[in-house]
Amino acid sequence: MLDKTYSPKQFEQEIYQNTIDEFSPSNSCNKSFSILMPPPNVTGSLHLGHALNCTIQDILVRYHRQNNANVLWQPGMDHAGIATQMVVTRELEAAGIDAKSLTREELISKIWEWKNKSGNLIFDQQKALGCSASWELSRFTMDENFQKAVVEAFVALYKDGLIFRAKRLVNWDTKLKTAISDLEIQNKEEKGILWHIKYKIADSEEFVTIATTRPETMFGDSAIAVHPDDGRYKKLVGKIAIIPYVNREIPIIADGYVDMEKGTGCLKVTPAHHFNDFAIGKRHNLEMITVVDQNGHTTSDYVPEFVNGLYVKKARKLLVEKLKEDGILVKEEEIVHSVPYGDRSDTVIEPLLTDQWFVDAKAMAKDAIKVVEDGEIKFYPEKWKNTYFEWMRNIEPWCVSRQIAWGHQIPAWFGPNGEIFVERTEEEAAAEAAKLGIAKEKLRRETDVLDTWFSSALWPFATLGWPGKTDRLQKFYPTSVLVTGFDILFFWVARMIMASLHFMKKIPFKDVYIHALVRDEHGQKMSKSKGNVINPLELMEEYGADALRFTLAFLSVPGRDVKLGKEHVKISRNFITKIWNAARFLQSKEVPFDKKLTDIQVKGKLNRWIVAKLKKFQDEISQNIKEYRFDYATRNIQFFIRDIFCDFFIEAMKFQDDQETKSVAGAVFAEFLRIVNPFIPFVTDYLAKSLGICDTFILAAPVNIEDAEPSIEKEVDEFVELIHAIRSEKQASEGQSSEYASLLERLNNWSGELKNIAGIIRQ
């Protein structure tokens, strides 16, 4: 007999270990279904976003396994260049080792040691959640085969003219000493000052006033820009302004980018230190002058001595004091503005002009836009398609180089005069150099590594064996669906589409399901500073993995953030307890579970009705899953087991306890457990084994249920509605109202088989 209390901790991990061998792809199925698991960072541990993402994927793969598909859920791990190097650097510092004292090779060796010891933690946590991934096929973005794929991709893109090296403006982290992507930036709203500063007009007594939050960059100005339609300044266009203290002359130009309502309407243009200014500089062929170095210090022949060589904040403070003393500062205006910080270093990011490697993303985006326009790739919810288009149609060159040790070292070599040789190996580079008369000894290897997102862009096909032509690549590419969060729509999803179309000439996946952000129960973003972070591991420890999974699916309403609190998980645990108690009741009634509905001659109206409801439930869940409406599915699950099976059919069994009804009850409950197994795999598999249904539902195919006669379903539905109405009115009026009497009279006048079970109104 089942225990009286549902205690998931007692069986969840045992169930998982007993079924893990069934997660691998099967060659016995003709149709395939494949999903790429978004590779978590090697530094990561399971958070609620991961839990939501994994739950949705696991529901999909478990459903398709049951429906005779050859399923591959491809797991893996991302090497997370900057994050991992930071973690290991901190651990080395704690051990009294300065990472800067190590050679590149020594540091990389230390990182591999850490990875092999501590880097796979999240895999165990995903398994605790019930993720039925093909773990033996797991890939790592730094494993040998993946490294070959990355080199192949980089060299091919370079030779196709889609990768180039150039001096351009990038986000520079002065603490980590590397370029970083937009994704690695957090914009913080801060109080600041808008300083209004006078620039003298050459050969006159006039001044023009600019407004800036960064006066220390004024020494890198190449122009002052005004809007061509701004009547206040039209007469100044073409004249020369003079930068204070250095007396360098710069032109006053007209450019449509300038906002006439912002600041003074006069914009200081510093192309080497602001992205919008860089674009203006390109349009007007302005000089690019760097006045802040990679350490965040003012350093240039263009900077006056009294602020040269200082950290930018100190230089700003001294410069403002000097401007005040000399009457050049017109006013200080308090503002609130957005300041970019590195999300890992928590340091203000400097736009910096450096030599970097770039992918011509605009060229690659054309086909990636078309496949979504043509419906080859569909987004769920569909609104994300417009967000995708907006970004892709305005895409800029993608900086793919990073100045760190951990990652894929760029396969490029430089000659003594700046010649560039991009090849798969040093030997191939030397052979190309020899054609120009350059000896191998004179070649210098590029030290930069690739942005983590470059290798991640190859995930859909490199994980399947590309550039080789493997069986897995043939069977499972393109994949069926990608499940991911909206925050990496541009940085990962778009780049996978671009890379896949270029290298595979096919889309990487047919559907993209974008899930929402998980927030706390009040809709607040979870953060350590707010103290509202909910640890999924703690929720699973307290309520069970099934309860967390069911809750996440229940709250996954398309277009809405998931608002999750402990109470939601508790409610799900209570619902699963209802399923457990239903199993105990059926077990106590000695209901047989070894028969399928196809083995039973179902004659009674009540039994034919519950079979019809099961058929409808079976179809609804299938449709819900195909449409990625996991919220609808969980509501249908609740309705069937609670309102139809438990609150009516089981209650009716107390008054109609024949063998046919028992057999139908066992068969219906067994098929219910199979249907909901993708959502709550642990408890359903445990009940399946305990009740003698089967060892596991992982590969259990749907029972073929014939449609019932509509007249029978209609008749019993009306009877059920009458019973519910009687119960409600009895509770509301304590059985004293005329309405209650009228409803009882209708029941007494009911004829036929169903009247025999009318006693359930007493429950």
N, C-alpha and C positions, 0 to 999 in steps of 0.2 A: 504493500500500500504506500502511496506517495506520502511524504511528510506533510503534516498539517500546515506547516509554515513554508512559504516560498522563500528560500535562502540561496540566492544565485551564487554567492561566494563559494558554496560547497561543490559546485559542479562546472562553472563556466570554463575555467582553464582546462579541466579534464576533457570537456566536450571539444574544445578547440584542438587540443593535441591529438584527439582521436580522429579528427576530420581533416587535418592539415594536408594529408597525402592526396586528398581529393581536389585540391586547389589548382593543380597543374592542368595545362591544356590537354585535351583528349583527341586523339587522331581518329576516333570512331565516329565523329560527327562531320557532316558535310558542310554545314553553315558555320561561319565563325563570328565571334563577337569579341572585340578587344577594346580595352581602355588603357590609357597611359596614366599612371599615378603621378600627379605633379610631384616632382622629387623634393622632399623636404631638405632643408639645409642639414649638413652633417653635424652642425652645432645644435640642432633643434631638439625640442621636446614637445610632446603632444599638447596643443592648446585647443580651445573649442572650435577655432576655424578649421584646424586639421580634422577634428572629430566630425564636424559637419560634412566636410569634403569627403572623408573616407566612408562615412555612413552612406551617403548617397551613391558613391561608386559601388560599395559592397552590395547594396540593394539591387543595383543593376546587374552586377555580375552573377549574383546568386539566382536572380530571376532567370537570366538567360541560360545558365547551366541547367536549370530545371526544364527549360524549354528546348533541350537537345541542341545547344550550340557548343561549338568548340571555343571555349572561353580563355582568353589571355588577359589577365589584369597585370600589367607590367609595372613592377615596383622599382624603386631605385633611390639614389641619394645624390644630392648636388654638393660639390666640393666647397661651395660658398667661399670664394677666394678671400675677400677682405675680412669677413666675419670669423672665419676659421683662423686666419693668421693672427687676428687680434686675441682670440681665446688662448691660443698657444703662447703668444707673446706674454700675456698676463700670467699664465702658469709658470713660464720660465722666470719671470720677474719674482714671483712668489718663492721660487726655488733659488733665488739669488743669481740668476743668469741674465745678463743683458743681451737681448736678441740682436742688438746692433753689433755685438762683438762676434757673432757667428757668421760664417760664410753663407752664401745663398744655399749651397748644397747641405750644409749642416742644419740650417733652419728648416729646409724642406724635409730632411730626415726626421727632425723633431716633430714636425706636423704629422708625418705618416705614423710615427709612434703613437701620437695622441689619437689619431683617427682609428687605428686598429684597436686601441684600448677603450676609448670612450665615445667613438663617433657613431655607433649604431643603436644608441639608446632608444630613439624614436621608433625603430622597427618593433621592438618588444612592446612598446606602448600601443602601437597600431594593432598588434596581434591581440592584446588584451581587449581592444574594442571589438574584435571579431573580424578584422579585415582578412578576407579569403584570397589574398594576392598570391601570385605564382612566385613565392619567395626564392625558390632555387634559381630563378632566372633574373634575380635582382641585378641592376647595373649601377655603377658609380661613375660619375663624370670624369674621374681621373684614372679609371682602370685602363689597362693597356690598349684594349680594342677601341675604347671610346677616344683615347688620345689619338689613335690613328685616324679616326673619323674626323676629329677636329682639325688635324693637320691637312687632311685631304680637302676639307671644306674651305679652309682659309686659302690654301694655294690655288684651288680652282676659282674661287671668287676673285682673287688678285689677278689671275691670268685672264679672267673674263672682264676685267676692268671695273669690277664692282667693289673692290677694296683699294684704298689709296692712303698715302701718308701725307699729312699736311699740317701746317701751323694754323690752328684754329682755336677759338675760345672754348674752354671746357669748364665744368664744375671741378674746382680743385680743393681737396681737403688738406689744409696746411698742417694738420696733426699727423695724418696718415701718409702724407706726401704722395698722393696719387689722385688721378682723375677719378670721378665717380659718376654714376648715372643719376638721372632725375629721380629714379625710384629710391635711391639711397639718401634722399634729401627730405628733411622735415621743415616745412615753413612755419615759423612761429610768429604769432602776432605780438609785437613789442612796442612799447612807447619809445619814441625817437624824436630827433630834432631835424627840421628842415632849415638848413642855413641858407640865407640869401646873401650872395657875395657879388661885389661889383667887379666887372672887368672893364678896363679903360678901352675906349675906341681909339685906334691909332690916328695920329695927326688931328686930334680934337680934344675938347675938354669934356666930351660926353662919356657916359658909362652905360653899360648894359648889365642888368642884374640877372644872375642865374640862381636857381634854388636846387640844393643837393643834400642828400643825407650822408654823402661820403666826400667831404671836402678834401681829404688827403689824396684823392685820385685826380684832382684838378691839374696836377703837373703832367698828367698823361693825356690831357685834352688835345684833340686834333681839330675841333671846330666848335662853334656854337650854332645850334639849329633853331629855326623859327618856322612856324607854319606858313606856307606860301600865301594863305588867305588872311593872315593876321595883319590888319591895318596898322597896328601899333608899331610893327617892326619892318614893314616892307622896305622902308628907306635904308635900313641897315644891311639888307642882303647884299653881299658883295664887298662889304667893308671888312676891316681887320680889327680883331680884338686882341688885347694883350693880357696874358696870364700873369697875375700878381707874383712878385718876388723873383720870378725867373725871366720876366719880360719876353717870353716867347710869343711870337705872333701866330694867330690862328684865324681862319676865315669865318665869316658869318654866312651860313648857308640856309636855303629853304628846303624843308622836307615834310612830306605829308604825315609822317609818323607823329610829329609833335602835337601834343594836346594843348590847345590854346587856353583851356580852363585850369590846367594843372600848374602849380607853382607860379612862376612869373610868365610862363609862355615861352621862355628862352631855355633851351636844353643844352647843357654842356655835353659834348659828345666825346666819350672816352672809349674808343673801339676795343682796346685791349683789356677792358675791365667791366664790360656790361654787354649782355647778349643783344639787346636791341640796338645799342650803340655800335656793336660790331656790324650789324646789318646795314646801318646808316653809313658806316665807314666804307663798307664794300660798295654801296651804291655811288658814293661820292669820291671813291679812290683816296680815302684819307690815310694818313700815316698811323700805324699801329704802334703805340708807345707803351711799354710795360713799366710801371712804376711800383709794383708790389711783387715780391719774389715768391718762390714756392714755400717759404717758411712763414709767409704773412708779414714780411717786413718791407718797409719802403726802401727801395734800393735802386738808384738809377742816376745817371749823370743829369737827368732832367729835374731831379728833386733837389731843392735847396738844402744846404748843409744842416740847418737847424732842425730839420725833421728827417734827415736821411738816415737809414739804417735802423729805424725804430719799428716796433710792432705797431700795426695800423691804428689800434685804439689810442696808444700813447702819442703817435704822430698826429692823429686827429685832434686830440686835446691841446697839444702845443700849438698847432696851426690855428685853431679857433681862437685861442688866447691872443696870438699874434695878429690875426685879422681884426679882432676887437680893438686892440691897442692902436692899430694903424687906420682905423675908421673904414676899413674895407668891408667889414661885416655889416650889412644893412639891418637885418633882424634875425631872430631865432623863433621858429614856429614849432610848437609842440604838435606831434602827430602820432598816430598809431600805424605802423606799417609791418609788412611781412618780411621776415629775415630768414634766409635759408641756412639751415644747420645740417651737418653730416649726421645721419641717424645713428651712427656707431661712435663717432668721435665726439659728438655734441660740440663741434667747433663751427664757427661761422664759415660758410663756404665762400671762397674767392673765385669769381670768374677769371680765368687765367689763360693767356695765350701761350700754348705749348705745342710741340710737335707730337702728334698722335696719329694712330691708325683709325680710319673711318670706313664704314660700309655705306655705299651709295643706296641708302634705304628708299629714296624716292623712286629710283629706277625699279627696285624690287617690289615696291608697293603696288605697281600698276596691276599686275596679275592677281595679287592678293585682294585687291579691291573688287576686281571683276568676279571672282568666284563667289563672293558674298552677294554681290549685286545679282548674279544669275541664280542664286539659291542653291548652289552646290554645297555651300556651308551655311547651316542655319543656326541662329542664335536663339536661345531660350533663357529668359524672356526676350522677345524680339526687339525691345527698345535698345538693347546693347548694340544692335547692328548700327544704329545711327551714331553712337559714341565711337564705335570702331571706324566708321567712315570719316568722321570729323578729324580724328587723329591721323589716319592714314593719308588723307588728302592734303594734310599740312605737315607731313613728316619731314624731318631734317636728317642730315647725315648722322649716322650712329657711331659715336666714339667707342671703339671696342678694346682699346689698350688700357692697361692698368699697371701702375709702377710698384708692384709688390712681387713677392717671391712665389707664393702658392698659387698655382694655376697652370694653364696651358701656355707655355712659353711660345711666343710668336715665332713661326718658322721663317725668319728673315735674317739676312746677313748684310753688313754694310762694308763697302770698299773704302779705301783710304780717302777718296774724294767724294764721299757721299753716295756712291753707287749702291743700289738696292737689289738684292737677289733673294727672291721668295721661292723657296723650294722645299720639298718634303724632307730632305736630309742635308747634312753639311756637305756630303760628298757631291750631291747634285748642285748645291750652291757653288762649290769650288770649281766644278766643271764649267758652269756658266761664267764664273769670274775669269777662268783661264782663257776664255774666248776673247776677253778684253785685256789679256796680258797681266792679270792680277793674280799674284800667288795666294795660295790658300792661307798662308801664315799671316797675310795682311787683312784677312776678313775678321770682322767683329760681329758676334752674335747679338741680336736684339735681346735685351734683358726684360722688356715689358712682357706681361702675360695678358691673356685675353679676358675681357669682361665675362663674368660667369654666365650672363645671358646668351653669349655667343654659343657656348657649348650646349646650353639648355635648348636653344633654337633647333638643334639637331635631334632632340629627344625622340620624336615620333619614328624616325627611321634608324638612327644610330643605335638605339637600344635593341633593334631587331637584327642587327648584324651588318648594316651598311658601313663601309662601301662594298662589302661582299654581297653576293646574291644568295642569301640564306633561305631555307624553307620557311622560317618564321616571318621573314620579310614578305615572302610571297603569300603566306596564309593570312597574315594579320594587318597588312598595310593596304589601303588606308584604314585607320582605326575607326571605331564606330562612333564614339562620343568622347568629348573632353569635358571633365567636370572641374571647374576652377572658380576662383574668386575674381571679382571685378577689378581688384587692385592691380592685377598683373595682366589685364586684357591687352595692353599695349606692349608691355615689356617682355611678355612670354608668348601669349596666344598669337599676336600679330606676327611676331618674328618666326614662330614655328610655321605659320602659313607661308610666309615669304621663303624661308629656307626649303621647305618641303616642295613647293612648286618649282623652285630652281633646280634642286637636285633630283627629285623623284618624278617631276612633271605631273604630279597628282596632289590633290588636297590631302592633308594629314589626318583629317577627321571629318565626319559628316555633320555632326551636331556639336554645338558648344553650349553646355548648360552652365550658366553663371549663377552661383549661389550668393546670398547676401552676407553681410557682416554680422557676426554674432555679438550682440550687445547684452547689457544686463537687463533685468526685468523692467527697469524704468526707461529703457531706451538709450542709456548712456554708454559711450564707448568704454570698454574695460581698460583700465590702466592701473599700474601698481600705485601711482601717486593718489588715485581716488580710493584705493583699497577695495575695489569692486571686481577684481579678477577672480573668476571661478575656474578652479582646476578640474579638468575633466577626469583626471585620475582619481581625485577625491570623490567625485560624483559616482564613478563606477564602483569604488570601494564601498560606498554607503548604500547605493540603490541598485547596483548591477549594471553591466554594460548594455543589456537589452533595454532597460528603462531610459538610459541616456540616448541610445540610438532612436528609440521610438519618439522621444521628445523632440529631438533635432529634426526628424522627418515631419512630425506633426506641425512644427513651427516654420517649416520651409515654404512660406507663402511667396510665390514669385513677385518680385518687385518690392518686397518689404524686408527690412532687417529682422533678424531673428532676435527676439527679446526673451532671454532665458534666465530663469531663477531656479533655485533649488526646489521650490514648491512645484514647478512644472514637472520636474523629474520624479518627484514623490508621487504625483498624480499618475504618471505613467507606470511607476512601480505598482501602484494600487490596481491599475487596470490589468497588468500582467498577472497580479495575484488573483484577479477574477477568472482569468483563463486557467490558472493553476487549480483554483477551487472547482471549476467546472469539470476539469479532468478528474479530480478526486471524487466528485459526485458520481460521474459516469463509471468510474472504477468501482465505487461502492455498490452500484446497481448491477455489477457484473456484465457491463456492456461489452460485447466483443469488438475488438479493433482490427481484427485480422482480415476482415472482408472489405472489398471495395464496392462502391455503389453499383458497378456493372455486374456484381455477383449476386445482387439482392433483387428480388421481385417486389417492387414497391407498389403497394395497392392503396393503403390508407390515405385519406385526404391530407391529414396533417403531415404525414411523411412525404407525400408528393409535393406538398407546399414547401417544406424545408429544403427539399432537394432543388426545387425551382429557385428558391432564394439563394442557395449555394451557387447554382449556375450563374445567376445574375452577379453575385459577389465575385466569383471567379473572373468573369468577363470585365467587371468594373476595375478590379485591381490591375489586370493586364493593361487595360486602356490607360489607367492612371500612370502606370510606370512608363508606358510608351510616350506619354505626353509630359513626362517629368513633373507630374503633379503628386508629389509625395505627401503633401498635406491632405489632398483629397483621399489618397489611399489609406492613410491612418484613420481618417474619420470614417471611412467605409468599414475598416476593420473593427473599429469600436462599435459602430452601429450593428454590424452583423452579430458579433459575439454577445454584446450586451443586450440589445433591444429585441433581436430576433431569436437567437439561440438560447441564451440564458433566461431572460425575463419572460419568454413565452414558451419556447419548445421544451426546455428542461422542466419548467413548471408544469407544463401539460403532461409530461412523462409520468408525473406522480399520480395521474389519473388514467393514463393509457400506457400500461407497462407490459405490452405484449412483446414477443420476440422480434417481430418485424420492426417495431419502433426502436427497440434496443439496437438492432443491427444497423438501422439507418442512423441513429444517433452516433454510434461509433464510427461509421464511415464518413459521415458529415464532419464530425469533429476532427478526424484524421486529415481530411482534405483541407479543412480550415487551417490546421497547423502547418500543412505543407505550403499553403498559399502565403501565410504570414511569416514563414521561415526567413525570407530575405530581410525582413525588418527586425525580427527578434530571433536570431538563429540559435542562441544558447538554450533558452527555455523550451523552444519547440523541438529541438533535437533531443533534449533530455527527456521530454515527455514522450517523444516518439519511441525511444528505447525503453523507457519505463513501462509504457502501455503495450509494448509488443507490436507497434506499428511497423517500425523499421529501425535500422541502426542510425541513419541520418537522412535528412531530406535534401542533401546537397545535389544529388543527381535524380531526385524523385520527379518523374514527369507528371503533368496535370492529369487528373482523372477526366475521362471523356464523359460529360454529363449531357444527357438529352434534354432538350427544352420541354418544360411541362406544359400541360394544357392551360391556356390563359384563364379559362373559366374557373378552374380549381384555385389558381393563385388569387384571382379576384374574390372568390367566395371566402377564402381563409383570411385574406387581408381585411375584408370587412368585419369578420368575426374578431380578429385581433384588435382592430380599431375600437370595436364595441367593448371589449374587455378592458382596454386601456382607459376608455371613457368612464366606465363603471368604477374602476380603481381610483381615478382622479376625483370623480365626484364624491365617492365614498370618503376619501381623505378630506376633501374640502368641506363637506357638510356633515361629516360624521354619520353618514347614511340616513340623514333626516329630511333631505330635500325631495320635492316632487320630481325633479329631474332625475334623481337617483332611482326613484321608484319606476319612472318611465323607462329608464335604461334597463332595469331588471326585468321589466315586463317584456321588452324586446328580446332579451336573452331567453326568457322562459318560453317565448313563442318560436324560438329558433328550432328548427327540426333537423334531424339527421345526425350523422356521426359526430360532428363537432360538439353537440350539446353535452356529450358524455364527459367532456373535459372542462365544462363550465366552472367546476369547483375551484379553478385557479383564481377566481376573484376573491377567494377568502385569504389568499396569501398576502 
